[in-house]
Amino acid sequence: MKIGIVCYPTFGGSGVVATELGKALAKNGHQVHFITYQQPPRLDFFNENVFYHEVNIPTYPLFQYAPYESALTSAMVNVVLNENVDLLHVHYAIPHASAAYMAKMVLKTRGRNTPVVTTLHGTDVTLVGKDASYEPVVTFSINESDGVTAVSENLRQETFQHFDIKREIEVIPNFIDLSRFQRQQKDHFKMAICPNGEKLIVHTSNFRRVKRIDDAVMTFFHVRQTMPVKLLLVGDGPERARIQQLCRELGIMDDVRFLGKLDAVEEVLSVADLFLMPSENESFGLAALEAMACEVPVISTNVGGLPELNVQGVTGFLSNLGDVPDMVKNALYVLGDDHLPQFKANALDRAKQFEISKILPMYEAHYERVLQSINNSSLLIDN
Ligand code: GMT
């Protein structure tokens, strides 16, 4: 099959899922065409089945905002026509699903019936998409997609709650490549960060408000009063300066490191003892799954799709949003030497349930169904 994948070229979230999915499809013999405005960071390997098409967005003095959606639509049309792409799979509804709908309409005028699959990832539904500024277009483009998937049952339900949806949505969860995300021997690294055998707590995110990094820092701050711990913060984004200031005010900068955006996050996770995800909303929590694959238990909130991943008292604990005292209590319990080895083993066992080899066939079957139904409807029209 020839698949066009549209996504944001981001270090986390939907960009990573889209890129890793494309890589896995290519390894499985499909031809994959990435269409993005920048090379996705995880598109870091050579495979004869992977192609990359950059969206060219010409500017003009008239434009206060360059018309990205039109440029993206044209890129999709050109790639489908030139490369004979069978299906377009867009990740994150805004603006990819509406651009794909437009591309489909343009392609129809060129005699091509190209189905569109939209994968909903989270904030495209729960935060941004439901805003009145975007809602009508998001509703329309979800309903007009030929296939729609959501990354958790919770996100599927939220989509029905927030939008007037008149179609099926299939849940296909996030996945993990365990050949990459596995605990590696990195003793020298652990020694450098935790020279006195301190336990290591990690948080990775795009440093947006929705991640509530203050709660991660405050949890660390209180745990540190009871046991020797260090904190690594991986990622970057709008909240970073504020969080650095908070750490300075708390006088904990000697025990906290900001690592910025990292390609090889699995190396950091390999030396971690606990992962914190105190998010206000999280449709799935891919970063937590990456941690679990590296044998790191998770303290998270119980929001969104997190209860579908993190198992209470088994792979870690889930607290109510903002309940820092509960997160502190749970973190101290998990980090206890009597408990930590079992939590680590459980985290890995749980991650194995989301191995890419289990999830990839779900996407392939979804594509097959969509192609089949579009072929059937063409037959009906022809007759
Ligand atoms: O806001 C983010 O964290 C990025 C966002 C995205 O779409 O790029 O991530 C969402 O998609 C991930 C992959 O499907 C999920 O694992 C995250 O839980 C989800 N983030 C939120 O819902 C906040």
Boltz pocket constraint, residues with backbone or C-beta under 6 A from the ligand:
constraints:
  - pocket:
      binder: B
      contacts: [[A, 10], [A, 12], [A, 13], [A, 14], [A, 15], [A, 17], [A, 92], [A, 120], [A, 121], [A, 122], [A, 123], [A, 124], [A, 151], [A, 174], [A, 206], [A, 210], [A, 281], [A, 282], [A, 283], [A, 284], [A, 285], [A, 286], [A, 287]]
      max_distance: 6.0
